């Protein structure tokens, strides 16, 4: 497994909506994440800065990267684009974090 950490930016005032949408995550989105080898996925919010910190374990980096072309993923990006910073294709602006420590 490859452990990945990243950060994204939530728009102010969208904290409750972001959490609501993820609490109601579409079954097809859950399936898509697993189909591309994603496991143990968590997202945390810094309430002061509105920065979202994500953590996911993926089986294979190349396979995981292919998920960006899946229609379900694209639909999710479009659904989330109004409450967070996105790129022109509505993918979230996501900055990889450099790992500095891990303990099993």
N, CA, C and O atoms as CSV, one atom per row, in Angstrom:
chain,resi,resn,atom,element,x,y,z
A,1,UNK,N,N,0.833,-1.194,0.000
A,1,UNK,CA,C,0.000,0.000,0.000
A,1,UNK,C,C,0.872,1.251,0.000
A,1,UNK,O,O,1.924,1.304,0.637
A,2,UNK,N,N,0.409,2.234,-0.722
A,2,UNK,CA,C,1.056,3.540,-0.751
A,2,UNK,C,C,0.189,4.489,0.075
A,2,UNK,O,O,-1.002,4.636,-0.198
A,3,UNK,N,N,0.777,5.128,1.077
A,3,UNK,CA,C,0.067,6.104,1.895
A,3,UNK,C,C,0.211,7.481,1.257
A,3,UNK,O,O,1.319,7.912,0.937
A,4,UNK,N,N,-0.921,8.172,1.073
A,4,UNK,CA,C,-0.904,9.489,0.441
A,4,UNK,C,C,-1.567,10.503,1.361
A,4,UNK,O,O,-2.655,10.257,1.880
A,5,UNK,N,N,-0.921,11.626,1.563
A,5,UNK,CA,C,-1.489,12.743,2.294
A,5,UNK,C,C,-1.574,13.940,1.363
A,5,UNK,O,O,-0.703,14.140,0.516
A,6,UNK,N,N,-2.620,14.732,1.519
A,6,UNK,CA,C,-2.810,15.882,0.640
A,6,UNK,C,C,-3.693,16.910,1.345
A,6,UNK,O,O,-4.349,16.617,2.345
A,7,UNK,N,N,-3.687,18.124,0.790
A,7,UNK,CA,C,-4.549,19.161,1.348
A,7,UNK,C,C,-5.348,19.823,0.235
A,7,UNK,O,O,-4.914,19.907,-0.913
A,8,UNK,N,N,-6.529,20.288,0.618
A,8,UNK,CA,C,-7.438,20.984,-0.289
A,8,UNK,C,C,-8.006,22.178,0.478
A,8,UNK,O,O,-7.845,22.268,1.695
A,9,UNK,N,N,-8.667,23.090,-0.228
A,9,UNK,CA,C,-9.182,24.299,0.415
A,9,UNK,C,C,-10.697,24.381,0.281
A,9,UNK,O,O,-11.242,24.364,-0.823
A,10,UNK,N,N,-11.363,24.469,1.421
A,10,UNK,CA,C,-12.806,24.625,1.479
A,10,UNK,C,C,-13.146,26.110,1.485
A,10,UNK,O,O,-12.426,26.907,2.086
A,11,UNK,N,N,-14.233,26.486,0.825
A,11,UNK,CA,C,-14.679,27.870,0.869
A,11,UNK,C,C,-15.273,28.171,2.251
A,11,UNK,O,O,-15.922,27.306,2.840
A,12,UNK,N,N,-15.060,29.382,2.773
A,12,UNK,CA,C,-15.624,29.755,4.080
A,12,UNK,C,C,-17.139,29.566,4.100
A,12,UNK,O,O,-17.833,29.847,3.123
A,13,UNK,N,N,-17.626,29.085,5.230
A,13,UNK,CA,C,-19.048,28.890,5.410
A,13,UNK,C,C,-19.591,27.590,4.833
A,13,UNK,O,O,-20.795,27.344,4.899
A,14,UNK,N,N,-18.723,26.755,4.268
A,14,UNK,CA,C,-19.173,25.523,3.625
A,14,UNK,C,C,-18.848,24.266,4.436
A,14,UNK,O,O,-18.980,23.148,3.939
A,15,UNK,N,N,-18.425,24.458,5.679
A,15,UNK,CA,C,-18.018,23.324,6.501
A,15,UNK,C,C,-19.142,22.295,6.675
A,15,UNK,O,O,-18.927,21.102,6.461
A,16,UNK,N,N,-20.312,22.743,7.054
A,16,UNK,CA,C,-21.431,21.826,7.301
A,16,UNK,C,C,-21.869,21.141,6.009
A,16,UNK,O,O,-22.186,19.951,6.014
A,17,UNK,N,N,-21.887,21.873,4.921
A,17,UNK,CA,C,-22.299,21.287,3.641
A,17,UNK,C,C,-21.296,20.238,3.169
A,17,UNK,O,O,-21.689,19.191,2.654
A,18,UNK,N,N,-20.008,20.511,3.340
A,18,UNK,CA,C,-18.976,19.544,2.948
A,18,UNK,C,C,-19.150,18.246,3.743
A,18,UNK,O,O,-19.123,17.152,3.179
A,19,UNK,N,N,-19.324,18.382,5.035
A,19,UNK,CA,C,-19.503,17.196,5.875
A,19,UNK,C,C,-20.789,16.450,5.514
A,19,UNK,O,O,-20.804,15.221,5.457
A,20,UNK,N,N,-21.849,17.188,5.276
A,20,UNK,CA,C,-23.129,16.568,4.904
A,20,UNK,C,C,-22.978,15.745,3.625
A,20,UNK,O,O,-23.423,14.599,3.561
A,21,UNK,N,N,-22.352,16.333,2.613
A,21,UNK,CA,C,-22.200,15.623,1.342
A,21,UNK,C,C,-21.371,14.356,1.503
A,21,UNK,O,O,-21.649,13.344,0.859
A,22,UNK,N,N,-20.375,14.406,2.341
A,22,UNK,CA,C,-19.551,13.207,2.551
A,22,UNK,C,C,-20.255,12.174,3.432
A,22,UNK,O,O,-20.037,10.973,3.271
A,23,UNK,N,N,-21.084,12.625,4.348
A,23,UNK,CA,C,-21.873,11.679,5.145
A,23,UNK,C,C,-22.905,10.951,4.292
A,23,UNK,O,O,-23.373,9.870,4.650
A,24,UNK,N,N,-23.254,11.558,3.159
A,24,UNK,CA,C,-24.209,10.960,2.225
A,24,UNK,C,C,-23.500,10.515,0.937
A,24,UNK,O,O,-24.102,10.519,-0.137
A,25,UNK,N,N,-22.235,10.135,1.048
A,25,UNK,CA,C,-21.440,9.746,-0.119
A,25,UNK,C,C,-22.181,8.700,-0.944
A,25,UNK,O,O,-22.672,7.703,-0.414
A,26,UNK,N,N,-22.252,8.943,-2.231
A,26,UNK,CA,C,-22.965,8.048,-3.130
A,26,UNK,C,C,-22.362,6.651,-3.095
A,26,UNK,O,O,-21.139,6.512,-3.054
A,27,UNK,N,N,-23.185,5.623,-3.109
A,27,UNK,CA,C,-22.658,4.246,-3.150
A,27,UNK,C,C,-21.735,4.019,-4.344
A,27,UNK,O,O,-20.733,3.315,-4.224
A,28,UNK,N,N,-22.062,4.608,-5.491
A,28,UNK,CA,C,-21.203,4.423,-6.667
A,28,UNK,C,C,-19.843,5.102,-6.508
A,28,UNK,O,O,-18.861,4.677,-7.116
A,29,UNK,N,N,-19.784,6.161,-5.687
A,29,UNK,CA,C,-18.500,6.811,-5.425
A,29,UNK,C,C,-17.649,5.932,-4.510
A,29,UNK,O,O,-16.447,5.781,-4.729
A,30,UNK,N,N,-18.271,5.358,-3.492
A,30,UNK,CA,C,-17.545,4.428,-2.617
A,30,UNK,C,C,-16.989,3.264,-3.431
A,30,UNK,O,O,-15.834,2.872,-3.265
A,31,UNK,N,N,-17.821,2.721,-4.310
A,31,UNK,CA,C,-17.401,1.596,-5.145
A,31,UNK,C,C,-16.260,1.997,-6.076
A,31,UNK,O,O,-15.312,1.233,-6.264
A,32,UNK,N,N,-16.350,3.196,-6.657
A,32,UNK,CA,C,-15.312,3.678,-7.555
A,32,UNK,C,C,-13.974,3.794,-6.827
A,32,UNK,O,O,-12.943,3.386,-7.360
A,33,UNK,N,N,-13.983,4.345,-5.619
A,33,UNK,CA,C,-12.747,4.485,-4.837
A,33,UNK,C,C,-12.115,3.114,-4.611
A,33,UNK,O,O,-10.909,2.944,-4.789
A,34,UNK,N,N,-12.925,2.147,-4.223
A,34,UNK,CA,C,-12.406,0.798,-3.985
A,34,UNK,C,C,-11.956,0.123,-5.279
A,34,UNK,O,O,-10.958,-0.597,-5.285
A,35,UNK,N,N,-12.687,0.349,-6.378
A,35,UNK,CA,C,-12.315,-0.265,-7.656
A,35,UNK,C,C,-10.952,0.193,-8.151
A,35,UNK,O,O,-10.272,-0.547,-8.862
A,36,UNK,N,N,-10.548,1.396,-7.786
A,36,UNK,CA,C,-9.238,1.909,-8.195
A,36,UNK,C,C,-8.181,1.716,-7.108
A,36,UNK,O,O,-7.105,2.310,-7.174
A,37,UNK,N,N,-8.485,0.887,-6.112
A,37,UNK,CA,C,-7.491,0.512,-5.116
A,37,UNK,C,C,-7.356,1.456,-3.948
A,37,UNK,O,O,-6.331,1.441,-3.266
A,38,UNK,N,N,-8.365,2.286,-3.691
A,38,UNK,CA,C,-8.325,3.207,-2.557
A,38,UNK,C,C,-8.916,2.579,-1.306
A,38,UNK,O,O,-9.977,1.957,-1.355
A,39,UNK,N,N,-8.222,2.743,-0.180
A,39,UNK,CA,C,-8.660,2.183,1.104
A,39,UNK,C,C,-8.299,3.153,2.229
A,39,UNK,O,O,-7.459,4.038,2.065
A,40,UNK,N,N,-8.949,2.964,3.362
A,40,UNK,CA,C,-8.596,3.701,4.580
A,40,UNK,C,C,-8.524,5.208,4.320
A,40,UNK,O,O,-7.524,5.856,4.630
A,41,UNK,N,N,-9.592,5.750,3.750
A,41,UNK,CA,C,-9.645,7.142,3.309
A,41,UNK,C,C,-10.254,7.999,4.415
A,41,UNK,O,O,-11.342,7.705,4.911
A,42,UNK,N,N,-9.550,9.053,4.794
A,42,UNK,CA,C,-10.035,10.004,5.795
A,42,UNK,C,C,-9.763,11.419,5.320
A,42,UNK,O,O,-8.774,11.675,4.633
A,43,UNK,N,N,-10.651,12.345,5.693
A,43,UNK,CA,C,-10.448,13.765,5.426
A,43,UNK,C,C,-10.718,14.511,6.723
A,43,UNK,O,O,-11.714,14.260,7.401
A,44,UNK,N,N,-9.820,15.428,7.061
A,44,UNK,CA,C,-9.933,16.227,8.280
A,44,UNK,C,C,-10.003,17.699,7.904
A,44,UNK,O,O,-9.423,18.120,6.904
A,45,UNK,N,N,-10.715,18.478,8.709
A,45,UNK,CA,C,-10.866,19.911,8.480
A,45,UNK,C,C,-10.189,20.705,9.582
A,45,UNK,O,O,-10.415,20.457,10.767
A,46,UNK,N,N,-9.358,21.662,9.188
A,46,UNK,CA,C,-8.849,22.667,10.120
A,46,UNK,C,C,-9.882,23.794,10.110
A,46,UNK,O,O,-9.966,24.545,9.138
A,47,UNK,N,N,-10.656,23.917,11.168
A,47,UNK,CA,C,-11.761,24.880,11.202
A,47,UNK,C,C,-11.287,26.331,11.129
A,47,UNK,O,O,-12.038,27.197,10.679
A,48,UNK,N,N,-10.066,26.611,11.558
A,48,UNK,CA,C,-9.551,27.977,11.520
A,48,UNK,C,C,-9.181,28.419,10.111
A,48,UNK,O,O,-9.435,29.563,9.733
A,49,UNK,N,N,-8.584,27.524,9.332
A,49,UNK,CA,C,-8.080,27.893,8.007
A,49,UNK,C,C,-8.954,27.389,6.864
A,49,UNK,O,O,-8.788,27.818,5.722
A,50,UNK,N,N,-9.889,26.476,7.164
A,50,UNK,CA,C,-10.740,25.815,6.160
A,50,UNK,C,C,-9.922,24.911,5.239
A,50,UNK,O,O,-10.360,24.587,4.135
A,51,UNK,N,N,-8.735,24.505,5.693
A,51,UNK,CA,C,-7.921,23.558,4.938
A,51,UNK,C,C,-8.392,22.152,5.273
A,51,UNK,O,O,-8.565,21.795,6.438
A,52,UNK,N,N,-8.596,21.360,4.222
A,52,UNK,CA,C,-8.954,19.956,4.356
A,52,UNK,C,C,-7.690,19.127,4.195
A,52,UNK,O,O,-6.933,19.323,3.244
A,53,UNK,N,N,-7.463,18.218,5.104
A,53,UNK,CA,C,-6.302,17.321,5.037
A,53,UNK,C,C,-6.814,15.918,4.777
A,53,UNK,O,O,-7.594,15.377,5.560
A,54,UNK,N,N,-6.372,15.330,3.672
A,54,UNK,CA,C,-6.808,14.002,3.299
A,54,UNK,C,C,-5.717,12.974,3.474
A,54,UNK,O,O,-4.528,13.275,3.360
A,55,UNK,N,N,-6.138,11.760,3.753
A,55,UNK,CA,C,-5.235,10.609,3.857
A,55,UNK,C,C,-5.924,9.434,3.179
A,55,UNK,O,O,-7.091,9.147,3.447
A,56,UNK,N,N,-5.201,8.764,2.308
A,56,UNK,CA,C,-5.724,7.563,1.663
A,56,UNK,C,C,-4.580,6.592,1.425
A,56,UNK,O,O,-3.438,6.993,1.198
A,57,UNK,N,N,-4.902,5.334,1.481
A,57,UNK,CA,C,-3.954,4.292,1.109
A,57,UNK,C,C,-4.413,3.728,-0.228
A,57,UNK,O,O,-5.581,3.377,-0.397
A,58,UNK,N,N,-3.484,3.644,-1.177
A,58,UNK,CA,C,-3.806,3.127,-2.506
A,58,UNK,C,C,-2.913,1.936,-2.818
A,58,UNK,O,O,-1.764,1.866,-2.383
A,59,UNK,N,N,-3.464,1.010,-3.575
A,59,UNK,CA,C,-2.721,-0.193,-3.929
A,59,UNK,C,C,-1.632,0.096,-4.952
A,59,UNK,O,O,-0.561,-0.509,-4.919
A,60,UNK,N,N,-1.914,1.029,-5.865
A,60,UNK,CA,C,-0.987,1.322,-6.962
A,60,UNK,C,C,-1.219,2.763,-7.420
A,60,UNK,O,O,-2.349,3.146,-7.725
A,61,UNK,N,N,-0.158,3.552,-7.466
A,61,UNK,CA,C,-0.277,4.977,-7.829
A,61,UNK,C,C,-0.865,5.166,-9.228
A,61,UNK,O,O,-1.739,6.011,-9.423
A,62,UNK,N,N,-0.388,4.383,-10.204
A,62,UNK,CA,C,-0.866,4.543,-11.578
A,62,UNK,C,C,-2.349,4.181,-11.680
A,62,UNK,O,O,-3.120,4.881,-12.336
A,63,UNK,N,N,-2.732,3.111,-11.042
A,63,UNK,CA,C,-4.146,2.697,-11.057
A,63,UNK,C,C,-5.008,3.769,-10.389
A,63,UNK,O,O,-6.081,4.103,-10.893
A,64,UNK,N,N,-4.550,4.306,-9.268
A,64,UNK,CA,C,-5.303,5.345,-8.579
A,64,UNK,C,C,-5.451,6.584,-9.462
A,64,UNK,O,O,-6.517,7.199,-9.489
A,65,UNK,N,N,-4.402,6.950,-10.175
A,65,UNK,CA,C,-4.450,8.123,-11.052
A,65,UNK,C,C,-5.511,7.965,-12.139
A,65,UNK,O,O,-6.089,8.958,-12.583
A,66,UNK,N,N,-5.771,6.750,-12.568
A,66,UNK,CA,C,-6.787,6.492,-13.588
A,66,UNK,C,C,-8.194,6.851,-13.101
A,66,UNK,O,O,-9.080,7.098,-13.919
A,67,UNK,N,N,-8.409,6.883,-11.796
A,67,UNK,CA,C,-9.745,7.197,-11.270
A,67,UNK,C,C,-10.201,8.589,-11.687
A,67,UNK,O,O,-11.402,8.853,-11.741
A,68,UNK,N,N,-9.263,9.477,-11.981
A,68,UNK,CA,C,-9.620,10.837,-12.391
A,68,UNK,C,C,-10.406,10.857,-13.700
A,68,UNK,O,O,-11.081,11.842,-13.998
A,69,UNK,N,N,-10.327,9.796,-14.474
A,69,UNK,CA,C,-11.047,9.726,-15.743
A,69,UNK,C,C,-12.379,8.989,-15.635
A,69,UNK,O,O,-13.111,8.887,-16.619
A,70,UNK,N,N,-12.694,8.481,-14.462
A,70,UNK,CA,C,-13.932,7.738,-14.277
A,70,UNK,C,C,-15.112,8.713,-14.255
A,70,UNK,O,O,-15.035,9.743,-13.587
A,71,UNK,N,N,-16.208,8.412,-14.974
A,71,UNK,CA,C,-17.370,9.317,-14.991
A,71,UNK,C,C,-17.960,9.594,-13.613
A,71,UNK,O,O,-18.462,10.692,-13.374
A,72,UNK,N,N,-17.911,8.632,-12.712
A,72,UNK,CA,C,-18.435,8.849,-11.358
A,72,UNK,C,C,-17.588,9.879,-10.627
A,72,UNK,O,O,-18.118,10.753,-9.941
A,73,UNK,N,N,-16.277,9.775,-10.775
A,73,UNK,CA,C,-15.368,10.751,-10.155
A,73,UNK,C,C,-15.629,12.145,-10.714
A,73,UNK,O,O,-15.706,13.115,-9.960
A,74,UNK,N,N,-15.765,12.247,-12.027
A,74,UNK,CA,C,-16.029,13.545,-12.658
A,74,UNK,C,C,-17.350,14.141,-12.175
A,74,UNK,O,O,-17.449,15.348,-11.949
A,75,UNK,N,N,-18.353,13.296,-12.019
A,75,UNK,CA,C,-19.654,13.753,-11.521
A,75,UNK,C,C,-19.517,14.278,-10.087
A,75,UNK,O,O,-20.121,15.289,-9.729
A,76,UNK,N,N,-18.707,13.571,-9.261
A,76,UNK,CA,C,-18.486,14.016,-7.880
A,76,UNK,C,C,-17.771,15.360,-7.869
A,76,UNK,O,O,-18.142,16.252,-7.105
A,77,UNK,N,N,-16.751,15.514,-8.706
A,77,UNK,CA,C,-16.041,16.788,-8.772
A,77,UNK,C,C,-16.999,17.921,-9.105
A,77,UNK,O,O,-16.951,18.980,-8.480
A,78,UNK,N,N,-17.875,17.703,-10.092
A,78,UNK,CA,C,-18.842,18.739,-10.469
A,78,UNK,C,C,-19.771,19.064,-9.293
A,78,UNK,O,O,-20.112,20.224,-9.065
A,79,UNK,N,N,-20.172,18.037,-8.559
A,79,UNK,CA,C,-21.065,18.189,-7.411
A,79,UNK,C,C,-20.406,19.007,-6.294
A,79,UNK,O,O,-21.089,19.752,-5.590
A,80,UNK,N,N,-19.099,18.875,-6.129
A,80,UNK,CA,C,-18.387,19.536,-5.039
A,80,UNK,C,C,-17.798,20.901,-5.417
A,80,UNK,O,O,-17.343,21.636,-4.540
A,81,UNK,N,N,-17.801,21.241,-6.686
A,81,UNK,CA,C,-17.088,22.432,-7.170
A,81,UNK,C,C,-17.584,23.743,-6.573
A,81,UNK,O,O,-16.830,24.715,-6.522
A,82,UNK,N,N,-18.826,23.792,-6.124
A,82,UNK,CA,C,-19.354,25.054,-5.612
A,82,UNK,C,C,-18.941,25.345,-4.171
A,82,UNK,O,O,-19.212,26.434,-3.666
A,83,UNK,N,N,-18.287,24.389,-3.495
A,83,UNK,CA,C,-17.965,24.624,-2.081
A,83,UNK,C,C,-16.470,24.542,-1.768
A,83,UNK,O,O,-16.070,24.656,-0.610
A,84,UNK,N,N,-15.634,24.342,-2.812
A,84,UNK,CA,C,-14.187,24.252,-2.563
A,84,UNK,C,C,-13.407,24.730,-3.779
A,84,UNK,O,O,-13.949,24.843,-4.878
A,85,UNK,N,N,-12.118,25.012,-3.561
A,85,UNK,CA,C,-11.270,25.446,-4.661
A,85,UNK,C,C,-11.087,24.300,-5.647
A,85,UNK,O,O,-10.801,23.166,-5.265
A,86,UNK,N,N,-11.261,24.630,-6.943
A,86,UNK,CA,C,-11.129,23.620,-7.977
A,86,UNK,C,C,-10.284,24.133,-9.138
A,86,UNK,O,O,-10.057,25.332,-9.298
A,87,UNK,N,N,-9.834,23.183,-9.930
A,87,UNK,CA,C,-9.143,23.466,-11.182
A,87,UNK,C,C,-10.189,23.689,-12.277
A,87,UNK,O,O,-11.377,23.474,-12.039
A,88,UNK,N,N,-9.766,24.117,-13.473
A,88,UNK,CA,C,-10.739,24.353,-14.554
A,88,UNK,C,C,-11.617,23.136,-14.894
A,88,UNK,O,O,-12.736,23.311,-15.377
A,89,UNK,N,N,-11.135,21.915,-14.654
A,89,UNK,CA,C,-11.939,20.717,-14.940
A,89,UNK,C,C,-12.803,20.297,-13.744
A,89,UNK,O,O,-13.394,19.217,-13.746
A,90,UNK,N,N,-12.868,21.154,-12.734
A,90,UNK,CA,C,-13.622,20.934,-11.484
A,90,UNK,C,C,-12.962,19.929,-10.545
A,90,UNK,O,O,-13.531,19.625,-9.496
A,91,UNK,N,N,-11.802,19.408,-10.874
A,91,UNK,CA,C,-11.071,18.583,-9.903
A,91,UNK,C,C,-10.641,19.492,-8.761
A,91,UNK,O,O,-10.322,20.659,-8.988
A,92,UNK,N,N,-10.627,18.970,-7.531
A,92,UNK,CA,C,-10.205,19.823,-6.425
A,92,UNK,C,C,-8.737,20.218,-6.558
A,92,UNK,O,O,-7.901,19.417,-6.978
A,93,UNK,N,N,-8.440,21.447,-6.199
A,93,UNK,CA,C,-7.032,21.834,-6.095
A,93,UNK,C,C,-6.493,21.028,-4.922
A,93,UNK,O,O,-6.928,21.202,-3.784
A,94,UNK,N,N,-5.558,20.158,-5.205
A,94,UNK,CA,C,-5.036,19.237,-4.198
A,94,UNK,C,C,-3.516,19.298,-4.204
A,94,UNK,O,O,-2.878,19.141,-5.245
A,95,UNK,N,N,-2.957,19.525,-3.050
A,95,UNK,CA,C,-1.504,19.630,-2.911
A,95,UNK,C,C,-1.020,18.447,-2.086
A,95,UNK,O,O,-1.432,18.261,-0.942
A,96,UNK,N,N,-0.135,17.645,-2.687
A,96,UNK,CA,C,0.414,16.498,-1.971
A,96,UNK,C,C,1.248,16.969,-0.793
A,96,UNK,O,O,1.960,17.969,-0.881
A,97,UNK,N,N,1.155,16.243,0.303
A,97,UNK,CA,C,1.947,16.525,1.488
A,97,UNK,C,C,3.124,15.558,1.569
A,97,UNK,O,O,2.992,14.379,1.241
A,98,UNK,N,N,4.247,16.053,1.998
A,98,UNK,CA,C,5.465,15.248,2.118
A,98,UNK,C,C,5.436,14.470,3.445
A,98,UNK,O,O,5.338,15.074,4.513
A,99,UNK,N,N,5.521,13.150,3.380
A,99,UNK,CA,C,5.512,12.392,4.626
A,99,UNK,C,C,6.815,12.581,5.411
A,99,UNK,O,O,7.904,12.543,4.839
A,100,UNK,N,N,6.691,12.779,6.698
A,100,UNK,CA,C,7.872,12.936,7.535
A,100,UNK,C,C,7.956,11.924,8.671
A,100,UNK,O,O,9.013,11.777,9.285
A,101,UNK,N,N,6.845,11.214,8.965
A,101,UNK,CA,C,6.863,10.241,10.048
A,101,UNK,C,C,5.696,9.278,9.887
A,101,UNK,O,O,4.599,9.673,9.491
A,102,UNK,N,N,5.941,8.030,10.194
A,102,UNK,CA,C,4.888,7.015,10.217
A,102,UNK,C,C,5.246,5.961,11.254
A,102,UNK,O,O,6.408,5.580,11.388
A,103,UNK,N,N,4.242,5.494,11.985
A,103,UNK,CA,C,4.432,4.435,12.964
A,103,UNK,C,C,3.262,3.486,12.869
A,103,UNK,O,O,2.111,3.909,12.978
A,104,UNK,N,N,3.534,2.213,12.667
A,104,UNK,CA,C,2.473,1.188,12.684
A,104,UNK,C,C,2.276,0.699,14.085
A,104,UNK,O,O,1.433,-0.165,14.324
